[in-house]
Amino acid sequence: MTQATPAPPQVEHTSTEEYMLEPVPVHARRQRWSMFVIWVGFGYVPTGLIVGGQLAGQGDKPGMNFPSALFSIAVGEGLLLLLTVLLGVAAMRTGLNLSLISRISYGKKGMILPMLIMAMLTLGWFASIVGMVGSIFDVAVGDLTGITVFRGLSLEYVLLCLFWGAVFTWSAWRGIEIIERISGWAAPFVLVVAVVAAILMVSEYGGIGAVLAEASTRSGMSQGTGVTIMLGAWIAGVIMGVDIFRYAGNNKHVWVGAAACFVLTNPLLNIVGYLGAIATGDSNFITWMAVKGALLTVTGVILWVLALWTTNMSELYCNALYVGPAAESMGWRVRRGKIVIVVGTIGTIAGSLGFYSYFFADFITILGAAFVPLAGPILADYFFIRRKEYATANPNEMPPVRWPALISFVIGAVAGVIFQYWLPLPWNFPAGFAALILTFILHIVLSRVMQHRPEQQQVVSAHYDSPAALLR
């Protein structure tokens, strides 16, 4: 189906819109250093430390020795790197954010369901990270006023959450440039402190020999389970990376950004978390720093805030890129800046009222199992079904629904929840990742079966200047 349509109206772009409803043009692409520092900051989250601690085994839970942990880290991070690069290349070539690239795969209205799930997920993460910042201040400062506001939450906790939530919201409102700037000067600091903290913890335990001797006694966790833990912890961030890599200038920039997270930052945090769990019983070295005197306490608090700042503004930044195009598909045009402010306010209030403490685990587990499959139709479409269309079609001129993508996503989302709660897979294989594989295969099969349906025909948009054509 070839559409010879008049030139579409120009989408107004302002400094705060961040190409929400149009591809990022070639002249707005960022440099290699930008991709590097943004992904270092994006990847520096407590999840990496927690995963390392899980590999070590804490309390009565099984773990694995250090060589086995290194193998699981290498395999898991390698798979995450590959998936990130595949999605990143599609984003870089088209210049499209996740919502717009989903319009080609799912249709202009078909993308609404997966994008609303993504919006809920990132809102939950934003609220939780606001709560994490409040928690570390609680550990460092304590309850100074003695005033309890809500369900055991101190006044200090609530006020600090409100303050930092406002800061994170302002940063996301400013857009990719401020994310790059903050990550640029924060990234070296957080990486250096992580290494120094690991050295101090190991030294306190008696040296690396003593730590490795204790690590050699850890057992009970299989390699398959170790790799599974690695994949499940970061598969969400892999898909969100589309919204960052649309600013990349070429394939090398995609590789540099992905490697910054999955070769440098995340493996480093995994190893530090592993060593910390062996040496101190706690994978989060910042908690250890907070009780080791004023200097380490202040350093740990600064590090925690910077690390979570770089991550949380990316969560809110991406959220607006899901909500805005989804709303536009329903006929409502809302500016990105307004979305950031409204969602940031909701997330800040939720974070200050204890979302992290009371709801985070179940909320993230359910949505994490359900949303990951949305990448399956994008990958299958771009690399196997209709790659040419991604370079020639205006995402605003797509058919309402492309059924292979929507059907395969719904089946994959349901399967992800079933795998998570009722039908666990062998070796604890991550439910979301298994559902992604299922959706990928199912989309290819359904696309072949339905290839003669009208909405499945290729769309070629007149007067559409695709970044892919200029990047060839």
C-alpha positions in Angstrom: 0.0 0.0 0.0 1.7 3.2 -1.2 0.4 6.4 0.1 1.0 9.6 -2.0 0.0 12.1 0.6 0.7 15.8 0.7 3.6 17.0 3.0 2.6 16.5 6.6 2.4 19.6 8.8 5.6 20.5 10.5 5.8 19.5 14.1 6.8 22.5 16.2 10.0 21.8 18.0 11.1 23.8 21.1 13.9 23.3 23.5 11.7 21.3 25.8 9.9 19.1 23.3 12.9 16.9 22.6 11.5 15.6 19.3 8.7 13.8 21.0 6.6 13.5 17.9 9.2 13.5 15.2 12.6 11.8 14.5 15.8 13.4 15.8 17.4 15.1 12.8 21.0 14.5 11.9 22.1 18.0 13.0 20.8 17.3 16.6 22.7 14.1 17.1 25.1 13.9 20.1 28.8 13.1 20.1 30.3 9.7 21.2 31.2 11.2 24.6 27.6 12.1 25.2 26.5 8.5 24.6 29.2 7.2 26.9 28.5 9.5 29.9 24.7 9.2 29.6 24.9 5.4 29.7 27.4 5.4 32.6 24.9 7.5 34.6 21.9 5.5 33.4 23.5 2.2 34.3 24.7 3.3 37.8 21.8 2.0 39.9 21.7 -0.1 43.1 20.3 -3.0 41.0 23.9 -3.8 39.9 25.1 -4.1 43.5 22.1 -6.2 44.6 22.7 -8.6 41.7 26.3 -9.0 42.8 25.1 -9.8 46.3 22.7 -12.4 45.0 25.5 -14.2 43.2 27.5 -14.3 46.4 24.5 -15.6 48.4 23.5 -13.8 51.5 22.1 -15.3 54.7 20.9 -18.8 54.0 20.5 -18.2 50.3 22.7 -20.2 47.8 25.5 -18.4 46.0 28.5 -19.3 43.8 32.2 -18.9 44.0 34.0 -16.0 42.5 35.1 -17.6 39.1 31.5 -18.8 38.6 30.2 -15.4 39.4 32.5 -13.8 36.9 31.3 -16.2 34.2 27.7 -15.4 34.9 28.4 -11.7 34.8 30.2 -12.0 31.5 27.5 -14.1 29.8 24.6 -12.1 31.2 26.1 -8.7 30.4 27.1 -9.9 27.0 23.6 -10.9 26.1 22.3 -7.5 27.4 24.9 -5.7 25.4 23.9 -7.5 22.2 20.2 -6.8 22.7 20.9 -3.2 23.5 22.9 -2.7 20.4 20.2 -4.3 18.2 17.6 -1.9 19.5 20.0 1.0 19.6 20.9 0.6 15.9 17.2 0.7 15.0 16.7 3.8 17.1 19.9 5.5 15.7 19.0 4.7 12.0 15.4 6.0 12.3 15.9 8.7 14.9 12.6 7.6 16.5 11.8 7.2 20.2 10.3 4.0 21.4 6.7 5.3 20.9 7.2 6.4 17.4 9.1 3.3 16.3 6.3 1.3 17.9 3.8 3.0 15.6 5.5 1.4 12.6 5.4 -2.1 14.3 2.0 -1.8 16.1 0.1 0.9 14.2 -0.7 4.4 15.3 -3.3 3.3 17.9 -2.0 -0.2 18.4 1.1 1.2 20.2 -1.1 2.8 23.0 -1.3 -0.3 25.2 2.4 -1.1 25.3 3.3 2.5 25.8 0.9 3.0 28.7 2.5 -0.1 30.4 5.9 1.5 29.8 4.6 4.8 31.3 3.4 3.0 34.4 6.7 1.2 34.8 8.8 4.3 34.6 6.5 6.2 36.9 7.0 3.4 39.4 10.7 3.5 39.0 10.8 7.3 39.4 8.7 7.2 42.6 10.9 4.4 44.0 14.2 6.2 43.3 12.9 9.3 45.0 12.2 7.0 48.0 15.8 5.5 47.7 17.3 9.0 48.1 15.1 9.7 51.2 16.2 6.3 52.6 19.9 7.0 52.4 19.5 10.3 54.1 17.5 8.5 56.8 20.5 6.2 57.4 23.0 9.0 57.3 21.2 11.7 59.3 18.6 9.8 61.4 15.3 11.0 62.8 16.2 14.6 64.0 12.7 15.9 64.6 11.1 12.8 65.9 8.0 13.6 63.9 6.3 10.7 62.0 4.2 11.8 59.0 2.9 8.5 57.6 3.2 4.8 58.4 6.6 5.2 60.1 8.0 7.7 57.6 9.8 10.6 59.3 9.3 14.2 58.5 12.9 14.4 57.2 12.3 11.6 54.8 9.2 13.2 53.4 10.8 16.6 53.0 13.9 15.3 51.4 11.9 13.2 48.9 9.8 16.2 47.9 13.0 18.3 47.4 14.9 15.7 45.4 11.8 14.8 43.4 11.5 18.4 42.3 15.2 18.5 41.4 14.8 15.3 39.3 11.7 16.7 37.6 13.4 19.9 36.7 16.4 18.0 35.2 14.1 15.8 33.1 12.2 18.9 31.9 15.4 20.4 30.7 16.0 17.4 28.5 18.9 15.4 27.0 21.4 18.2 27.3 21.1 18.5 31.1 21.2 14.7 31.4 24.4 14.7 29.5 25.9 17.5 31.6 25.1 16.0 35.0 26.2 12.5 33.9 29.4 14.0 32.4 30.8 15.2 35.7 29.1 12.7 38.0 30.2 9.5 36.1 34.0 9.6 36.8 33.3 10.4 40.5 30.8 7.5 41.1 33.1 5.0 39.3 36.2 6.0 41.2 34.3 5.9 44.6 32.9 2.5 43.8 36.4 1.1 43.2 37.8 2.8 46.4 34.9 1.5 48.5 35.5 -2.1 47.2 39.2 -1.8 48.1 38.3 -0.6 51.6 35.8 -3.3 52.3 38.1 -6.0 51.1 40.9 -4.6 53.2 38.8 -4.4 56.3 37.9 -8.1 55.9 41.6 -9.1 55.7 42.5 -8.7 52.1 41.6 -10.2 48.8 42.9 -13.6 49.8 40.6 -13.8 52.7 37.6 -12.7 50.7 38.3 -15.2 47.9 38.8 -17.9 50.5 35.3 -17.2 51.9 33.9 -16.9 48.4 35.1 -20.4 47.5 32.8 -21.8 50.1 29.7 -20.3 48.4 27.7 -22.8 46.4 24.2 -24.0 45.5 23.4 -21.5 42.7 23.7 -22.8 39.1 25.3 -20.9 36.3 21.9 -20.8 34.5 20.3 -19.2 37.5 23.2 -16.7 37.7 22.8 -15.7 34.1 19.0 -15.5 34.6 19.5 -13.0 37.5 21.7 -10.9 35.3 19.2 -10.7 32.5 16.2 -10.1 34.6 17.8 -7.2 36.5 18.4 -5.0 33.4 16.1 -6.1 30.6 13.9 -3.1 31.3 16.7 -0.6 30.8 17.7 -2.2 27.5 14.3 -1.3 26.0 14.3 2.2 27.5 17.7 2.7 25.8 15.8 3.3 22.5 15.0 6.8 23.7 18.6 7.6 24.3 20.2 6.0 21.2 17.9 8.0 18.8 20.5 10.7 19.5 23.4 8.6 18.4 25.2 9.6 15.2 26.4 6.2 14.0 26.8 2.5 14.9 30.0 3.2 16.8 28.2 5.6 19.1 25.7 2.8 19.9 28.4 0.4 20.7 30.2 2.9 22.9 27.1 3.8 24.9 26.0 0.1 25.3 29.5 -0.8 26.4 29.7 2.0 28.9 26.8 0.3 30.7 27.2 -3.4 30.1 31.0 -3.7 29.8 32.1 -1.0 32.3 29.5 0.2 34.8 27.2 -2.7 35.4 30.0 -5.4 35.6 31.9 -3.2 38.0 28.8 -2.8 40.2 28.2 -6.6 40.1 31.7 -7.3 41.2 31.7 -4.7 43.9 28.3 -6.0 45.1 29.7 -9.5 45.2 32.8 -8.6 47.1 30.8 -6.4 49.5 28.4 -9.2 50.3 31.3 -11.5 51.1 33.3 -8.9 53.1 30.5 -7.1 55.0 27.3 -9.1 54.4 25.8 -6.2 52.5 26.0 -5.7 48.8 25.3 -2.0 48.9 28.6 -0.4 49.8 27.0 3.0 50.3 25.2 1.6 53.4 28.6 0.4 54.7 30.1 3.9 54.0 27.3 5.6 55.9 28.4 4.1 59.3 32.2 4.5 58.8 32.7 8.1 60.0 31.7 11.5 58.8 34.0 11.6 55.7 32.8 8.3 54.2 29.2 9.1 55.2 29.2 12.4 53.4 30.9 10.9 50.4 28.5 8.0 50.3 25.4 10.3 50.5 26.8 12.5 47.7 27.6 9.4 45.6 24.1 8.0 46.2 22.4 11.2 45.2 24.5 11.6 42.1 24.0 8.0 41.0 20.3 8.1 41.5 20.0 11.6 39.9 21.5 10.4 36.7 19.2 7.4 36.5 16.0 9.0 37.7 15.9 12.0 35.3 16.3 9.4 32.5 13.3 7.5 33.9 11.1 10.6 33.8 12.5 11.8 30.5 11.5 8.5 28.9 8.1 8.5 30.6 7.1 11.7 28.8 8.1 10.1 25.5 5.7 7.3 26.1 2.8 9.4 27.4 3.0 12.1 24.8 2.8 10.1 21.6 0.2 7.7 23.2 -2.0 10.7 24.0 -1.4 12.1 20.5 -2.5 8.8 19.0 -5.8 9.3 20.9 -6.2 12.8 19.5 -4.8 14.8 22.4 -1.7 17.0 21.9 0.1 17.6 25.1 3.6 19.2 25.4 6.4 17.1 26.7 7.3 19.7 29.4 3.8 19.6 30.9 3.9 15.8 31.0 7.2 15.8 32.8 5.9 18.3 35.4 2.6 16.4 36.0 4.2 12.9 36.1 7.1 14.1 38.1 4.8 15.7 40.7 2.8 12.4 41.0 5.9 10.4 41.3 7.4 12.7 43.9 4.4 12.6 46.1 4.1 8.8 45.7 7.8 8.5 46.6 7.5 10.7 49.7 4.6 8.5 50.9 6.6 5.3 50.8 6.0 3.8 47.4 9.5 2.3 47.5 9.0 0.6 50.8 5.5 -0.7 50.4 4.7 -1.3 46.7 7.9 -1.3 44.7 8.7 -5.0 44.6 5.3 -6.3 43.4 4.7 -3.4 41.1 8.0 -3.7 39.2 7.8 -7.5 39.1 4.3 -7.6 37.5 5.0 -4.8 35.0 8.5 -6.1 34.3 7.2 -9.5 33.3 4.5 -7.9 31.1 6.2 -5.1 29.3 9.5 -6.6 28.1 7.8 -8.5 25.1 7.0 -5.1 23.5 10.5 -5.1 22.0 9.9 -8.4 20.2 7.8 -7.0 17.3 10.2 -4.0 16.9 13.2 -6.3 16.5 11.4 -8.8 14.3 10.0 -6.0 12.1 13.2 -4.0 11.7 15.6 -6.8 11.0 13.3 -9.4 9.3 10.0 -8.1 8.1 9.9 -4.5 7.0 13.3 -2.8 7.4 12.8 -0.6 4.3 9.6 0.8 5.7 11.4 2.2 8.8 13.5 4.3 6.4 10.7 5.5 4.2 7.5 5.8 6.3 6.4 8.7 8.4 5.3 7.1 11.8 2.4 9.5 11.9 0.9 8.0 8.8 0.7 4.4 10.0 -2.5 2.2 9.9 -4.5 2.3 13.1 -3.5 -1.2 14.2 -1.0 -3.8 12.9 -2.4 -7.0 14.4 0.6 -9.3 14.3 2.5 -7.0 16.7 -0.4 -6.3 19.0 -1.5 -10.0 19.2 2.0 -11.2 19.8 2.6 -8.6 22.4 -0.6 -9.4 24.4 0.2 -13.1 24.3 3.8 -12.4 25.3 2.7 -10.1 28.2 0.2 -12.7 29.5 2.9 -15.4 29.1 5.4 -13.2 31.0 3.0 -12.9 34.0 2.2 -16.7 33.9 5.9 -17.5 33.8 6.5 -15.2 36.7 3.8 -16.4 39.0 2.3 -19.7 38.0 4.6 -21.6 35.6 8.3 -20.9 36.5 10.8 -21.8 33.9 13.8 -24.0 34.3 16.9 -22.5 35.9 14.8 -19.5 37.0 15.0 -18.2 33.5 13.6 -14.6 33.5 9.9 -14.5 32.7 10.2 -11.2 30.8 13.1 -12.4 28.6 11.4 -15.7 27.8 8.2 -13.7 26.8 10.3 -11.5 24.6 11.7 -14.5 22.7 8.1 -15.9 22.4 6.8 -12.6 21.1 9.7 -12.2 18.6 9.0 -15.6 17.0 5.2 -15.2 17.1 5.3 -11.8 15.4 7.3 -13.3 12.5 4.9 -16.1 12.1 1.8 -13.9 12.3 3.3 -11.4 9.9 3.8 -14.1 7.3 0.2 -15.4 7.8 -1.3 -12.0 7.7 0.9 -10.5 5.0 -2.0 -9.9 2.5 -4.1 -7.9 5.0 -4.3 -4.1 4.0 -2.7 -2.8 7.2 0.3 -5.1 6.6 1.2 -3.5 3.3 4.3 -1.3 3.2 3.7 2.4 3.7 5.8 4.9 1.8 5.3 8.5 2.8 5.7 11.4 0.4 7.9 14.3 1.4 9.3 12.5 4.5 12.9 13.2 5.2 14.0 10.2 7.1 17.3 10.4 9.1 18.0 6.9 7.9 18.4 8.1 4.3 20.8 10.8 5.4 22.9 8.4 7.6 23.5 5.9 4.8 
